[in-house]
Amino acid sequence: MARILVVDPDDRSQKKLERLLFDHGHRVFTTDSGESAAEMMAERRFDLVIMAQNLPGKKGLSAFDDLHRMDPKLPVIITSRHGTTDEAIEAAKLGVFDYVLTPIPQKEILNLTRQALEAGEFSRTQVSMDQGPASLNQVALVGRSKPMQEIYKSIGRAAPTDATVLVRGESGTGKELVARALYQHSTREGRPFMVVNCVAIPETLLESELFGYEKGAFTGATTRRLGKMEHASGGTVFLDEIGDMPSGIQAKILRLLQDRTIERLGGQNPIPVDVRIIAATNRDLETAMKEGRFREDLYYRLNVVSINLPPLRKRPDDIPILSEYFLARFSASLGVRNPGITKDAVALLCGHSWPGNVRELANVLEKCLIFSQGRTIGEEDVKGLALGDPAGKGVPVGCDEAVRNWARWSMAAGEGNLLTQMTDHVGKLIVAEALKITGGNRTKASKLLGVSRPTLLAKMSKYGLRDETYVIMD
């Protein structure tokens, strides 16, 4: 749950945005001027500010300058009804995360909010390396094995330079944390940090997202829009999943790395930009080059410094300290006591192949922590809740047979609409248990269930789970 400050003198716009963000799980604060926004920032920390340009007193960009001095890493989105190209360019130079024209479709503002929060988390949350037991509740690259020691050395050598870095490794190995550590230990720390997932953004939108566009570049382009590369000027851009980048955009990234210039979509003139590129991929780029799916010249431009993260199966000696680390973090975030884990359970974890790497281990330990209900996590917990299901779904041993017996009994009884009844019954139990575990905190419960907050609220209403049944904390 992010803390978002909305600064807008238009009460109607302010309330509409407040409700939208609240419904998507955020805690929203509001005010109507830049001066009062600065006063609120002096009293509490925010994860994001969405501020109108047309403010009483100091305008949005002037107010941003004050907020930026108070917290240089705070992402700020400026909105304007009558924006100009000069204002948009000035906003990018100052370090505004984005400058957008209103009205903004709900889907677009939510996507922009997600991107800004992600970039803010990258730049503000410190990533420690080689954590010890005293600070296991922090975000960290964890491991004392020889492969991890080499990773720490590589980060230390590459971070202070402006060299392009290619981070490689299987899914779940921690490539994002390496990128964040490189940024935070660089000379560009404190300048903008932009995250672009080359898979999450449709190909038709990725080019304009990266490089922006000129007025009239396509239907609906009614004004000039700056892309991530210009907004990150002086800072860093993290291109995640670059191995899946379309070939046409690969050519533009190559030009950026070679000439330090870009062209907006629909533009004719090269625009100089000063950004450092960190890229990550889980793809075999060498094979992709042979098959013509990845440019060879781009590969060599990206591969100035290569950091290869080992899969967890190749560093099993790190599993005990990783287990301690994740249990400490999850117990703190869930607000439950850390019960610890037995040596036999850790030994069982060490013997697993972990195809999902560190991410899979984290998922297993979070489930064990939730279902242990305060008991020390033992070998049977690990087997039953995490490793005992061949399909990898974490279904407790014996659960499938119990469901089959229930289904046979219900079908023999001739109950109608059986599938819906059983699904709703199980759904109600699961939602109720998630609310119980989190003390009624709907944001945490929705995270545990893997659904959005509005979806959780709809399920509570459907199943008749009233708020007063639980201690509501959000």
C-alpha positions in Angstrom: 0.0 0.0 0.0 1.6 3.2 -1.2 1.2 6.7 0.4 0.2 9.1 -2.4 -0.2 12.9 -2.1 -2.6 14.4 -4.6 -2.2 18.2 -5.0 -5.0 19.8 -7.0 -7.1 23.0 -6.4 -10.0 21.5 -8.4 -12.0 19.7 -5.7 -13.9 17.5 -8.2 -10.7 16.3 -9.9 -9.0 15.8 -6.5 -11.8 13.6 -5.2 -12.1 11.6 -8.4 -8.4 10.8 -8.4 -8.5 10.1 -4.6 -11.3 7.5 -5.0 -9.6 5.8 -8.0 -6.3 5.4 -6.1 -8.0 4.3 -2.9 -9.9 1.7 -4.7 -6.7 0.2 -6.0 -5.2 -0.2 -2.5 -3.3 3.1 -2.0 -3.5 5.4 1.0 -4.3 8.9 -0.4 -3.7 12.3 1.1 -4.9 15.5 -0.6 -4.2 19.2 -0.6 -4.7 22.2 -2.9 -1.4 24.1 -3.1 2.3 23.6 -3.4 3.0 25.4 -0.1 0.7 23.0 1.9 2.2 20.0 0.0 5.7 21.0 1.3 4.3 21.4 4.8 2.8 17.9 4.6 6.0 16.4 3.3 7.9 17.9 6.3 5.6 15.9 8.6 5.4 12.5 6.8 6.9 10.4 4.0 5.2 9.9 0.7 5.8 7.4 -2.1 4.5 9.5 -4.9 3.1 13.0 -5.5 0.6 13.7 -8.3 0.4 17.5 -8.7 -1.5 19.8 -11.0 0.5 22.5 -12.8 -2.2 25.1 -12.3 -1.9 25.7 -8.6 -2.7 28.9 -6.6 0.6 30.7 -5.6 3.5 28.6 -6.9 2.7 26.7 -10.0 3.4 23.0 -10.2 6.9 23.1 -11.6 8.0 25.7 -9.1 6.4 23.7 -6.3 8.1 20.6 -7.6 11.5 22.4 -7.2 10.7 22.8 -3.4 9.6 19.2 -3.0 12.6 17.9 -5.0 15.0 19.7 -2.6 13.2 18.0 0.3 13.3 14.5 -1.2 15.3 14.2 -4.5 14.2 10.6 -5.0 10.4 11.2 -4.6 8.7 10.6 -7.9 6.4 13.4 -8.9 3.8 13.4 -11.8 2.7 16.9 -13.0 -0.7 17.1 -14.7 -1.9 20.0 -16.8 -5.0 20.9 -18.8 -3.2 23.4 -21.1 0.4 22.2 -21.1 3.0 23.5 -23.5 6.0 21.8 -25.1 8.3 24.2 -23.3 6.7 23.1 -19.9 7.1 19.4 -20.8 10.8 19.8 -21.7 11.4 21.9 -18.6 9.7 19.3 -16.4 12.0 16.6 -17.8 15.1 18.7 -17.2 14.1 19.3 -13.6 13.6 15.6 -12.9 9.8 15.3 -12.9 8.8 11.6 -13.4 6.3 12.5 -16.0 4.3 15.5 -17.3 0.9 14.6 -18.7 -2.2 16.3 -20.1 -5.6 15.9 -18.5 -8.1 14.5 -18.7 -6.3 11.1 -18.4 -8.0 7.8 -18.9 -8.2 5.8 -15.6 -6.2 2.9 -17.1 -3.4 5.3 -18.2 -3.1 7.1 -14.8 -3.1 3.7 -13.0 -0.3 2.4 -15.3 1.6 5.7 -14.8 1.2 5.4 -11.0 2.5 1.9 -11.0 5.5 2.9 -13.1 6.3 5.8 -10.8 6.0 3.8 -7.6 8.2 1.1 -9.1 10.8 3.6 -10.1 10.6 5.3 -6.6 11.1 1.9 -4.9 14.1 1.2 -7.0 15.8 4.5 -6.2 14.8 4.9 -2.6 14.9 1.4 -1.1 18.6 0.6 -0.3 19.8 -2.8 -1.4 22.4 -4.2 0.9 24.8 -6.9 -0.1 26.0 -10.0 1.9 23.5 -9.4 4.8 24.3 -10.6 8.3 21.7 -11.8 10.8 21.5 -8.4 12.5 19.8 -6.8 9.5 17.8 -9.6 7.9 14.7 -7.5 7.6 16.2 -5.2 4.9 16.0 -5.6 1.1 19.2 -7.4 0.2 21.2 -9.5 -2.1 21.8 -12.4 0.2 24.6 -15.0 0.1 28.0 -15.9 1.3 28.9 -18.4 -1.3 31.8 -17.9 -3.7 29.5 -17.1 -6.7 27.8 -14.4 -4.7 31.0 -12.9 -3.5 32.0 -12.5 -7.2 28.7 -10.8 -7.9 29.3 -8.2 -5.1 32.8 -7.5 -6.5 31.4 -7.0 -10.0 28.7 -4.6 -8.7 31.4 -2.7 -6.7 33.6 -2.3 -9.8 30.9 -1.4 -12.3 28.6 0.8 -10.2 30.9 4.0 -10.0 31.4 4.0 -13.8 29.0 5.0 -16.6 29.5 1.7 -18.4 26.5 -0.1 -19.8 25.8 -3.3 -17.8 24.1 -6.5 -18.9 22.6 -8.5 -16.0 22.0 -12.1 -16.9 20.4 -15.0 -15.1 17.4 -17.3 -14.9 14.0 -16.0 -13.8 13.9 -15.5 -10.0 17.6 -15.1 -9.4 17.5 -11.4 -8.4 18.4 -9.4 -11.5 16.2 -6.5 -10.5 18.1 -6.2 -7.1 21.5 -6.1 -8.9 20.2 -3.3 -11.2 19.0 -1.4 -8.1 22.3 -1.9 -6.3 24.2 -0.7 -9.4 22.2 2.5 -9.5 22.4 3.2 -5.8 26.2 2.9 -5.7 26.7 5.0 -8.9 27.5 8.6 -9.4 24.0 9.1 -10.9 22.3 8.1 -7.6 19.8 10.8 -6.8 19.1 11.4 -10.4 16.0 9.9 -12.2 15.8 6.1 -12.4 13.4 4.8 -15.0 12.2 1.1 -15.2 11.0 -0.2 -18.5 9.8 -3.8 -18.8 10.2 -4.7 -22.5 7.6 -7.6 -22.2 4.9 -5.9 -20.1 4.5 -3.0 -22.6 2.9 -3.9 -26.0 5.2 -3.5 -29.0 3.0 -0.8 -30.5 3.4 1.4 -27.3 7.0 0.5 -26.3 8.7 2.8 -28.8 6.7 5.9 -27.8 7.1 4.9 -24.1 10.9 4.9 -24.5 11.4 7.8 -27.0 8.3 9.9 -26.9 6.5 11.3 -29.9 5.8 14.5 -31.9 2.5 16.1 -32.4 0.7 14.4 -35.3 3.0 11.3 -35.2 -0.1 9.1 -35.2 -3.9 9.4 -34.7 -4.5 10.8 -31.3 -1.0 12.4 -30.9 -2.4 15.9 -30.3 0.7 17.2 -28.6 4.4 16.4 -28.2 5.2 13.8 -25.5 8.6 13.1 -24.0 9.6 9.5 -23.4 11.5 7.7 -20.6 14.9 8.4 -22.1 14.4 12.2 -22.0 12.8 12.1 -18.6 15.8 10.1 -17.2 18.3 12.6 -18.5 21.3 12.6 -16.2 20.1 9.4 -14.6 19.7 5.7 -15.4 17.2 3.6 -17.4 16.8 -0.1 -16.5 15.6 -2.2 -19.5 14.2 -5.4 -18.1 13.7 -8.4 -20.3 15.7 -6.8 -23.2 16.1 -10.2 -24.9 12.4 -9.9 -25.9 12.7 -6.4 -27.3 11.4 -6.0 -30.9 14.1 -5.7 -33.6 13.0 -2.3 -34.7 13.4 -0.8 -31.3 16.7 -2.7 -30.8 18.1 -0.4 -33.6 17.0 2.7 -31.8 18.7 1.5 -28.5 21.8 0.8 -30.5 21.8 4.4 -31.8 21.4 5.7 -28.3 24.4 3.7 -27.0 26.5 4.7 -30.0 25.6 8.3 -30.5 23.9 9.2 -27.2 21.0 10.6 -29.3 17.3 9.5 -29.8 14.5 10.5 -32.2 11.0 10.9 -31.0 8.3 8.9 -33.0 7.4 11.1 -35.9 10.5 13.3 -35.4 13.3 14.1 -37.8 16.0 15.7 -35.6 18.3 13.8 -33.3 18.0 14.7 -29.6 21.0 14.4 -27.3 20.4 12.4 -24.1 22.6 11.6 -21.1 21.5 8.3 -19.6 23.2 5.2 -18.4 21.7 1.9 -19.6 21.4 -1.2 -17.4 19.7 -4.1 -19.1 18.6 -7.5 -17.9 17.5 -10.8 -19.6 16.9 -14.4 -18.9 17.2 -15.3 -22.6 20.1 -17.0 -24.3 21.2 -14.0 -26.4 23.9 -15.9 -28.2 21.3 -18.3 -29.6 19.0 -15.4 -30.4 21.7 -13.7 -32.4 22.3 -16.9 -34.5 18.6 -17.1 -35.1 18.4 -13.5 -36.1 16.2 -12.4 -33.2 18.7 -10.2 -31.5 21.1 -7.8 -33.1 24.8 -8.7 -32.8 26.0 -5.1 -32.8 23.5 -4.3 -29.9 24.7 -7.3 -28.0 28.3 -6.1 -28.0 27.2 -2.6 -27.0 25.2 -3.9 -24.1 27.8 -6.4 -23.0 30.4 -3.9 -21.8 30.1 -5.3 -18.3 28.3 -8.6 -17.8 27.0 -9.8 -14.5 25.8 -13.4 -14.5 23.6 -14.4 -11.5 23.9 -18.1 -10.7 20.8 -20.2 -10.2 20.0 -21.2 -6.6 20.8 -24.9 -7.3 24.4 -23.9 -8.0 24.8 -22.1 -4.6 22.9 -24.4 -2.1 25.2 -23.2 0.7 23.3 -19.9 0.7 19.9 -21.5 1.4 20.2 -21.5 5.2 20.9 -17.8 5.4 18.3 -17.0 2.7 15.7 -18.9 4.8 16.5 -16.8 7.8 16.4 -13.7 5.7 13.0 -14.4 4.2 11.3 -15.5 7.4 12.5 -12.3 9.1 11.2 -10.1 6.3 7.8 -11.9 5.9 7.1 -12.0 9.6 7.7 -8.3 9.8 5.6 -7.5 6.7 2.7 -9.8 7.9 2.9 -8.6 11.5 3.4 -12.1 12.9 6.0 -13.7 15.1 9.0 -15.3 13.4 8.8 -18.9 14.7 12.1 -20.0 13.1 12.8 -23.2 11.1 14.4 -26.5 12.1 17.6 -27.9 10.8 15.8 -30.8 9.2 13.5 -28.5 7.3 16.5 -26.4 6.1 18.2 -29.6 5.0 15.1 -30.5 3.0 15.2 -27.1 1.4 18.8 -27.5 0.5 18.1 -30.7 -1.3 15.5 -29.2 -3.6 16.4 -28.2 -7.2 14.5 -24.8 -7.1 13.6 -24.3 -10.8 12.1 -21.0 -9.7 15.3 -20.0 -8.0 15.3 -17.5 -5.1 11.8 -16.3 -5.9 10.4 -19.8 -5.5 12.2 -20.3 -2.2 10.7 -17.0 -0.9 7.2 -18.2 -2.0 7.7 -21.5 -0.2 8.8 -19.8 3.1 6.0 -17.3 3.0 3.5 -20.1 2.7 5.1 -22.0 5.5 5.1 -19.0 7.8 1.4 -18.3 7.2 0.2 -21.8 7.7 2.6 -22.7 10.6 0.4 -20.5 12.9 3.3 -19.6 15.2 4.8 -23.1 15.3 8.5 -23.6 14.5 8.6 -24.6 10.8 9.5 -28.2 10.5 10.3 -30.8 7.9 6.6 -31.9 7.5 5.5 -28.2 7.0 8.0 -27.9 4.1 6.9 -31.2 2.6 3.2 -30.8 2.9 2.8 -27.1 2.2 5.5 -26.5 -0.4 7.5 -29.5 -1.7 4.9 -32.3 -1.4 2.9 -31.4 -4.5 4.4 -32.7 -7.7 2.6 -29.9 -9.7 4.3 -27.3 -7.6 1.0 -25.7 -6.5 1.7 -26.0 -2.7 -1.5 -28.2 -2.1 -1.3 -29.9 1.3 -0.9 -33.7 1.3 -4.3 -35.4 1.3 -6.2 -32.3 0.2 -7.0 -33.6 -3.3 -8.6 -36.8 -1.9 -10.7 -34.9 0.6 -12.1 -32.7 -2.3 -12.8 -35.8 -4.4 -14.7 -37.5 -1.5 -16.7 -34.3 -1.0 -17.5 -34.1 -4.7 -18.6 -37.8 -4.8 -20.9 -37.3 -1.8 -22.5 -34.2 -3.3 -23.0 -35.7 -6.7 -24.6 -38.8 -5.1 -26.9 -36.5 -3.1 -28.0 -35.0 -6.4 -27.2 -31.4 -5.5 -27.7 -29.0 -8.4 -25.1 -26.4 -9.5 -22.4 -28.4 -7.7 -19.3 -26.7 -9.2 -20.5 -23.2 -8.3 -21.5 -24.3 -4.8 -18.1 -26.0 -4.1 -16.1 -23.2 -5.6 -17.9 -20.5 -3.6 -17.6 -22.6 -0.4 -13.9 -23.0 -0.8 -13.5 -19.4 -1.9 -15.3 -18.1 1.2 -13.0 -20.2 3.5 -9.9 -19.0 1.7 -10.9 -15.3 1.8 -12.0 -15.5 5.5 -8.7 -17.2 6.4 -6.6 -14.5 4.6 -8.5 -11.8 6.5 -8.1 -13.7 9.8 -4.3 -14.1 9.2 -3.9 -10.3 8.4 -6.2 -9.1 11.2 -8.6 -7.8 8.7 -6.1 -5.8 6.7 -7.7 -5.9 3.3 -4.6 -4.7 1.5 -2.4 -7.4 3.0 -5.1 -10.0 2.5 -5.4 -9.1 -1.2 -1.7 -9.5 -1.6 -1.7 -12.9 0.1 -4.5 -14.0 -2.2 -2.9 -12.6 -5.3 -5.9 -10.4 -6.3 -6.5 -6.7 -6.4 -8.1 -4.9 -3.5 -11.4 -4.2 -5.4 -11.6 -8.0 -6.3 -11.2 -8.8 -2.6 -13.9 -6.4 -1.6 -16.2 -7.9 -4.2 -15.6 -11.4 -2.9 -16.2 -10.2 0.7 -19.5 -8.8 -0.4 -20.4 -12.0 -2.4 -19.6 -14.3 0.5 -21.2 -12.1 3.2 -17.9 -11.4 5.0 -18.7 -8.2 6.9 -16.0 -5.7 7.9 -17.0 -5.9 11.6 -16.0 -9.6 11.7 -12.4 -8.5 11.5 -10.1 -5.9 13.0 -9.8 -3.6 10.0 -6.4 -2.0 9.8 -6.4 -0.1 6.5 
